[in-house]
Amino acid sequence: MTEPQDWAAAMGAALEEARLASHHDDVPVGAALVGPSGDIAALDHNRREQRGDATAHAEMLVIATVSRNRGNWRLDEHTLVVTLEPCPMCAMAAVWARVDRIVYGAADPKAGAAWSLYNIPQDERLNHRCEIVAGVREDECRTLLEDFFTQRR
C-alpha cells in the first residue's frame, strides 16, 4: 500500500477531476481510487447534473468503475481519495466495497459521513471499517468548492 506522502499526488489528480465537474454545472468534487500498487485505478468527478442521477457522485463512479473492471466488488487494499468528505451514501459504499482507507481534503459539516456528522466508515457495528485520513490539500479543495458556490449565488 502507498505511503501517506503519496496522498497529496493522488489528491492532485482528484482536484483536476473536480475542476471538470463545473463544465456541466456539477458541484466540483473529484475522486481517485488508488490500487494496492499505488497506481490510480480510476478517476472521476460528480456527474449528477450531467446524468440526471442522484447517485452519480465521484466516489460512487470510481468504485463502480474499478469493481466492473476487476470483475469483483471487493476492493480490499484500495484507497478512496476524494476532494470533499464523503456523504452517507458514498461512505457506506466504501464500507460495502471493503475499501481500506478513505482520504479526503475538505470536511463537509453539512453532510459529511467520514467524521463531521457521522463516522460511518469506522462504526464498530459494521462488518468492515476504513481508516480515515482527513485534510489532505484541504485549502485547495475547500477553495474550489467555495469559488463554485460564490459564482452560483
Accessible surface in RSA format (square Angstrom, percent):
REM  Atomic radii and reference values for relative SASA: ProtOr
REM  Chains: A
REM  Algorithm: Lee & Richards
REM  Probe-radius: 1.40
REM  Slices: 20
REM RES _ NUM      All-atoms   Total-Side   Main-Chain    Non-polar    All polar
REM                ABS   REL    ABS   REL    ABS   REL    ABS   REL    ABS   REL
RES MET A   1    87.76  45.4  29.90  19.8  57.87 137.8  31.62  26.9  56.14  74.4
RES THR A   2    23.50  16.7  10.31  10.5  13.19  31.4  16.81  22.6   6.70  10.1
RES GLU A   3    98.04  56.3  97.68  73.9   0.36   0.9  33.28  64.4  64.75  52.9
RES PRO A   4    93.19  67.9  85.35  77.8   7.84  28.5  85.54  70.6   7.64  47.5
RES GLN A   5   138.52  77.5 111.54  81.5  26.98  64.2  64.82 138.0  73.70  55.9
RES ASP A   6    62.14  43.5  58.19  57.9   3.95   9.3  16.04  37.7  46.10  46.0
RES TRP A   7     5.93   2.4   5.93   2.9   0.00   0.0   4.02   2.1   1.91   3.1
RES ALA A   8    45.01  41.4  43.48  67.1   1.53   3.5  43.66  61.5   1.35   3.6
RES ALA A   9    77.34  71.1  58.29  90.0  19.04  43.3  67.69  95.3   9.65  25.6
RES ALA A  10     8.06   7.4   5.86   9.0   2.20   5.0   7.20  10.1   0.86   2.3
RES MET A  11     0.00   0.0   0.00   0.0   0.00   0.0   0.00   0.0   0.00   0.0
RES GLY A  12    14.52  17.9   0.00   N/A  14.52  17.9  12.86  35.3   1.66   3.7
RES ALA A  13    24.05  22.1  15.70  24.2   8.34  19.0  21.49  30.3   2.56   6.8
RES ALA A  14     0.00   0.0   0.00   0.0   0.00   0.0   0.00   0.0   0.00   0.0
RES LEU A  15     0.99   0.6   0.99   0.7   0.00   0.0   0.99   0.7   0.00   0.0
RES GLU A  16   107.75  61.9 105.49  79.8   2.25   5.4  45.28  87.6  62.47  51.0
RES GLU A  17    26.36  15.1  26.02  19.7   0.34   0.8   1.22   2.4  25.14  20.5
RES ALA A  18     0.00   0.0   0.00   0.0   0.00   0.0   0.00   0.0   0.00   0.0
RES ARG A  19    95.36  40.0  92.27  47.0   3.10   7.4  44.58  60.9  50.78  30.8
RES LEU A  20    80.60  44.9  79.87  57.1   0.72   1.8  79.87  56.1   0.72   1.9
RES ALA A  21     0.00   0.0   0.00   0.0   0.00   0.0   0.00   0.0   0.00   0.0
RES SER A  22    49.74  42.0  36.43  48.6  13.31  30.7  18.32  39.0  31.42  44.0
RES HIS A  23   148.16  81.0 106.05  73.7  42.11 107.7  71.85  74.0  76.31  88.8
RES HIS A  24    41.09  22.5  29.64  20.6  11.45  29.3  36.43  37.5   4.67   5.4
RES ASP A  25    90.94  63.7  86.90  86.5   4.04   9.6  13.59  32.0  77.35  77.1
RES ASP A  26     0.98   0.7   0.23   0.2   0.75   1.8   0.75   1.8   0.23   0.2
RES VAL A  27    27.58  18.2  27.16  24.6   0.42   1.0  27.16  23.6   0.42   1.1
RES PRO A  28     1.57   1.1   1.18   1.1   0.39   1.4   1.18   1.0   0.39   2.4
RES VAL A  29     6.64   4.4   6.64   6.0   0.00   0.0   6.64   5.8   0.00   0.0
RES GLY A  30     0.00   0.0   0.00   N/A   0.00   0.0   0.00   0.0   0.00   0.0
RES ALA A  31     0.00   0.0   0.00   0.0   0.00   0.0   0.00   0.0   0.00   0.0
RES ALA A  32     0.00   0.0   0.00   0.0   0.00   0.0   0.00   0.0   0.00   0.0
RES LEU A  33     0.00   0.0   0.00   0.0   0.00   0.0   0.00   0.0   0.00   0.0
RES VAL A  34     2.50   1.6   2.50   2.3   0.00   0.0   2.50   2.2   0.00   0.0
RES GLY A  35     5.28   6.5   0.00   N/A   5.28   6.5   5.28  14.5   0.00   0.0
RES PRO A  36    59.33  43.2  51.14  46.6   8.20  29.8  51.63  42.6   7.71  47.9
RES SER A  37    93.14  78.7  53.12  70.9  40.02  92.2  55.78 118.8  37.36  52.3
RES GLY A  38    24.82  30.6   0.00   N/A  24.82  30.6   3.79  10.4  21.03  47.1
RES ASP A  39   100.80  70.6  96.07  95.6   4.73  11.2  29.94  70.5  70.86  70.7
RES ILE A  40    68.19  38.8  38.29  28.5  29.91  72.1  38.29  27.6  29.91  81.2
RES ALA A  41    48.47  44.6  17.87  27.6  30.60  69.6  27.99  39.4  20.47  54.2
RES ALA A  42    11.33  10.4   1.89   2.9   9.43  21.5  11.33  15.9   0.00   0.0
RES LEU A  43    73.03  40.7  48.73  34.9  24.29  61.1  48.73  34.2  24.29  65.4
RES ASP A  44    17.66  12.4  17.66  17.6   0.00   0.0   1.74   4.1  15.93  15.9
RES HIS A  45     5.72   3.1   5.72   4.0   0.00   0.0   4.87   5.0   0.85   1.0
RES ASN A  46     8.42   5.8   8.42   8.1   0.00   0.0   0.00   0.0   8.42   8.1
RES ARG A  47    49.95  21.0  49.95  25.5   0.00   0.0   1.10   1.5  48.85  29.6
RES ARG A  48    80.15  33.7  76.91  39.2   3.24   7.7  11.60  15.9  68.55  41.5
RES GLU A  49   113.20  65.0  90.23  68.3  22.97  54.7  16.64  32.2  96.56  78.8
RES GLN A  50    93.56  52.3  59.00  43.1  34.56  82.3  28.82  61.3  64.74  49.1
RES ARG A  51   133.00  55.8  99.66  50.8  33.33  79.4  39.56  54.1  93.44  56.6
RES GLY A  52    71.95  88.7   0.00   N/A  71.95  88.7  37.23 102.2  34.72  77.8
RES ASP A  53    56.27  39.4  50.41  50.2   5.86  13.9  15.74  37.0  40.53  40.4
RES ALA A  54    82.26  75.6  64.32  99.3  17.94  40.8  69.02  97.2  13.24  35.1
RES THR A  55    67.32  47.9  65.67  66.6   1.65   3.9  49.33  66.3  17.99  27.2
RES ALA A  56     1.02   0.9   0.22   0.3   0.80   1.8   1.02   1.4   0.00   0.0
RES HIS A  57    30.52  16.7  30.52  21.2   0.00   0.0  19.88  20.5  10.64  12.4
RES ALA A  58     0.00   0.0   0.00   0.0   0.00   0.0   0.00   0.0   0.00   0.0
RES GLU A  59     6.60   3.8   6.60   5.0   0.00   0.0   0.00   0.0   6.60   5.4
RES MET A  60    50.01  25.9  46.31  30.6   3.70   8.8  46.83  39.8   3.18   4.2
RES LEU A  61    22.03  12.3  21.11  15.1   0.93   2.3  21.51  15.1   0.52   1.4
RES VAL A  62     1.51   1.0   0.37   0.3   1.14   2.8   1.51   1.3   0.00   0.0
RES ILE A  63    16.60   9.4  16.60  12.4   0.00   0.0  16.60  12.0   0.00   0.0
RES ALA A  64    42.22  38.8  34.66  53.5   7.57  17.2  41.07  57.8   1.15   3.0
RES THR A  65    40.31  28.7  40.31  40.9   0.00   0.0  27.56  37.0  12.75  19.3
RES VAL A  66     3.58   2.4   3.21   2.9   0.37   0.9   3.58   3.1   0.00   0.0
RES SER A  67    19.94  16.9  17.41  23.2   2.53   5.8  15.82  33.7   4.12   5.8
RES ARG A  68   167.38  70.3 142.39  72.6  24.98  59.5  79.49 108.6  87.89  53.3
RES ASN A  69   113.46  78.2  75.43  72.9  38.04  91.6  27.97  67.3  85.50  82.6
RES ARG A  70   117.09  49.2  82.65  42.1  34.44  82.0  32.75  44.8  84.34  51.1
RES GLY A  71    69.50  85.7   0.00   N/A  69.50  85.7  36.14  99.2  33.36  74.7
RES ASN A  72    57.61  39.7  49.83  48.2   7.78  18.7  14.96  36.0  42.65  41.2
RES TRP A  73   118.68  47.6 115.31  55.8   3.37   7.9  95.24  50.8  23.44  38.0
RES ARG A  74   113.29  47.6 111.54  56.9   1.75   4.2  26.28  35.9  87.01  52.7
RES LEU A  75     0.00   0.0   0.00   0.0   0.00   0.0   0.00   0.0   0.00   0.0
RES ASP A  76    71.11  49.8  66.27  66.0   4.84  11.5  25.90  61.0  45.21  45.1
RES GLU A  77    95.43  54.8  95.43  72.2   0.00   0.0  24.44  47.3  70.99  58.0
RES HIS A  78     4.86   2.7   4.86   3.4   0.00   0.0   1.12   1.2   3.75   4.4
RES THR A  79     0.00   0.0   0.00   0.0   0.00   0.0   0.00   0.0   0.00   0.0
RES LEU A  80     0.00   0.0   0.00   0.0   0.00   0.0   0.00   0.0   0.00   0.0
RES VAL A  81     0.00   0.0   0.00   0.0   0.00   0.0   0.00   0.0   0.00   0.0
RES VAL A  82     0.00   0.0   0.00   0.0   0.00   0.0   0.00   0.0   0.00   0.0
RES THR A  83     1.00   0.7   1.00   1.0   0.00   0.0   1.00   1.3   0.00   0.0
RES LEU A  84    32.00  17.8  31.85  22.8   0.14   0.4  31.85  22.4   0.14   0.4
RES GLU A  85     2.79   1.6   0.00   0.0   2.79   6.7   0.00   0.0   2.79   2.3
RES PRO A  86     0.10   0.1   0.00   0.0   0.10   0.4   0.10   0.1   0.00   0.0
RES CYS A  87    23.78  18.0  21.53  24.0   2.25   5.3  17.54  44.4   6.25   6.7
RES PRO A  88    52.37  38.2  50.92  46.4   1.45   5.3  51.27  42.3   1.10   6.8
RES MET A  89    63.25  32.8  48.70  32.2  14.55  34.6  43.51  37.0  19.73  26.1
RES CYS A  90     0.00   0.0   0.00   0.0   0.00   0.0   0.00   0.0   0.00   0.0
RES ALA A  91     0.00   0.0   0.00   0.0   0.00   0.0   0.00   0.0   0.00   0.0
RES MET A  92    38.18  19.8  38.18  25.3   0.00   0.0  24.96  21.2  13.22  17.5
RES ALA A  93    15.96  14.7  10.79  16.7   5.17  11.8  14.20  20.0   1.76   4.7
RES ALA A  94     0.00   0.0   0.00   0.0   0.00   0.0   0.00   0.0   0.00   0.0
RES VAL A  95     0.00   0.0   0.00   0.0   0.00   0.0   0.00   0.0   0.00   0.0
RES TRP A  96   136.31  54.7 135.70  65.7   0.61   1.4 118.14  63.0  18.17  29.5
RES ALA A  97     6.85   6.3   4.28   6.6   2.57   5.9   6.43   9.1   0.42   1.1
RES ARG A  98    53.14  22.3  53.14  27.1   0.00   0.0   6.73   9.2  46.42  28.1
RES VAL A  99     0.00   0.0   0.00   0.0   0.00   0.0   0.00   0.0   0.00   0.0
RES ASP A 100    48.51  34.0  40.56  40.4   7.95  18.8  12.76  30.0  35.75  35.7
RES ARG A 101    36.39  15.3  36.39  18.6   0.00   0.0   0.69   0.9  35.70  21.6
RES ILE A 102     0.00   0.0   0.00   0.0   0.00   0.0   0.00   0.0   0.00   0.0
RES VAL A 103     0.00   0.0   0.00   0.0   0.00   0.0   0.00   0.0   0.00   0.0
RES TYR A 104     6.01   2.8   6.01   3.4   0.00   0.0   1.26   0.9   4.75   5.9
RES GLY A 105     1.23   1.5   0.00   N/A   1.23   1.5   0.00   0.0   1.23   2.8
RES ALA A 106     2.49   2.3   2.49   3.8   0.00   0.0   2.49   3.5   0.00   0.0
RES ALA A 107    48.64  44.7  35.75  55.2  12.89  29.3  35.75  50.3  12.89  34.2
RES ASP A 108    23.79  16.7  22.81  22.7   0.98   2.3   2.12   5.0  21.67  21.6
RES PRO A 109   101.91  74.3  88.79  80.9  13.12  47.7  90.63  74.8  11.28  70.1
RES LYS A 110   179.43  87.5 155.33  95.3  24.10  57.4 107.17  96.5  72.26  77.0
RES ALA A 111    39.40  36.2  36.59  56.5   2.80   6.4  39.40  55.5   0.00   0.0
RES GLY A 112     0.00   0.0   0.00   N/A   0.00   0.0   0.00   0.0   0.00   0.0
RES ALA A 113     0.00   0.0   0.00   0.0   0.00   0.0   0.00   0.0   0.00   0.0
RES ALA A 114     0.00   0.0   0.00   0.0   0.00   0.0   0.00   0.0   0.00   0.0
RES TRP A 115   167.65  67.3 154.58  74.8  13.07  30.7 124.39  66.3  43.26  70.2
RES SER A 116    46.64  39.4  11.40  15.2  35.24  81.2  11.61  24.7  35.03  49.1
RES LEU A 117    92.16  51.3  62.37  44.6  29.79  74.9  64.73  45.5  27.42  73.8
RES TYR A 118   119.61  55.8 110.89  63.1   8.72  22.7  73.86  55.5  45.75  56.4
RES ASN A 119    42.40  29.2  30.27  29.2  12.13  29.2  21.72  52.3  20.67  20.0
RES ILE A 120    34.22  19.5  32.85  24.5   1.37   3.3  34.11  24.6   0.11   0.3
RES PRO A 121     0.00   0.0   0.00   0.0   0.00   0.0   0.00   0.0   0.00   0.0
RES GLN A 122    66.98  37.5  55.90  40.9  11.08  26.4  15.55  33.1  51.43  39.0
RES ASP A 123    35.02  24.5  26.38  26.3   8.63  20.4  12.43  29.2  22.59  22.5
RES GLU A 124   148.40  85.2 126.10  95.4  22.30  53.1  39.62  76.6 108.78  88.8
RES ARG A 125   213.30  89.6 175.65  89.5  37.65  89.6  86.25 117.9 127.05  77.0
RES LEU A 126    43.96  24.5  37.33  26.7   6.63  16.7  39.64  27.8   4.31  11.6
RES ASN A 127   106.29  73.3  64.23  62.1  42.06 101.3  47.29 113.8  58.99  57.0
RES HIS A 128    32.69  17.9  29.14  20.3   3.55   9.1  17.87  18.4  14.82  17.2
RES ARG A 129   110.69  46.5  92.88  47.3  17.82  42.4  25.49  34.8  85.20  51.6
RES CYS A 130     1.48   1.1   0.00   0.0   1.48   3.5   1.01   2.6   0.46   0.5
RES GLU A 131    85.90  49.3  75.68  57.3  10.21  24.3  38.93  75.3  46.97  38.3
RES ILE A 132    33.61  19.1  10.97   8.2  22.64  54.6  10.97   7.9  22.64  61.4
RES VAL A 133    39.34  25.9  35.34  32.0   4.01   9.7  39.34  34.2   0.00   0.0
RES ALA A 134    60.32  55.5  32.29  49.8  28.04  63.8  32.31  45.5  28.01  74.2
RES GLY A 135    32.43  40.0   0.00   N/A  32.43  40.0  12.44  34.1  19.99  44.8
RES VAL A 136    24.46  16.1  19.22  17.4   5.24  12.6  24.46  21.3   0.00   0.0
RES ARG A 137    87.22  36.6  68.70  35.0  18.52  44.1  27.99  38.2  59.23  35.9
RES GLU A 138    62.99  36.2  60.37  45.7   2.62   6.2   6.81  13.2  56.18  45.9
RES ASP A 139    95.69  67.0  92.84  92.4   2.84   6.7  34.04  80.1  61.65  61.5
RES GLU A 140    73.41  42.1  64.35  48.7   9.06  21.6  40.88  79.1  32.53  26.6
RES CYS A 141     0.59   0.4   0.00   0.0   0.59   1.4   0.06   0.1   0.53   0.6
RES ARG A 142    92.47  38.8  92.47  47.1   0.00   0.0  36.29  49.6  56.18  34.0
RES THR A 143    66.83  47.5  66.83  67.8   0.00   0.0  45.29  60.8  21.54  32.6
RES LEU A 144    34.75  19.4  31.23  22.3   3.52   8.8  33.69  23.7   1.06   2.9
RES LEU A 145    16.76   9.3  16.74  12.0   0.02   0.0  16.76  11.8   0.00   0.0
RES GLU A 146    93.21  53.5  87.39  66.1   5.82  13.9  41.50  80.3  51.71  42.2
RES ASP A 147    72.81  51.0  71.16  70.8   1.65   3.9  17.76  41.8  55.06  54.9
RES PHE A 148    18.70   9.4  14.93   9.2   3.78   9.8  18.13  11.0   0.57   1.6
RES PHE A 149    70.24  35.1  70.24  43.5   0.00   0.0  70.24  42.6   0.00   0.0
RES THR A 150    98.77  70.2  87.00  88.2  11.77  28.0  66.45  89.3  32.32  48.9
RES GLN A 151   149.78  83.8 115.29  84.3  34.49  82.1  45.01  95.8 104.77  79.5
RES ARG A 152   139.95  58.8 101.61  51.8  38.33  91.3  29.56  40.4 110.39  66.9
RES ARG A 153   218.29  91.7 154.97  79.0  63.32 150.8  93.51 127.8 124.78  75.6
END  Absolute sums over single chains surface
CHAIN  1 A     7628.4       6180.1       1448.3       3869.4       3759.0
END  Absolute sums over all chains
TOTAL          7628.4       6180.1       1448.3       3869.4       3759.0
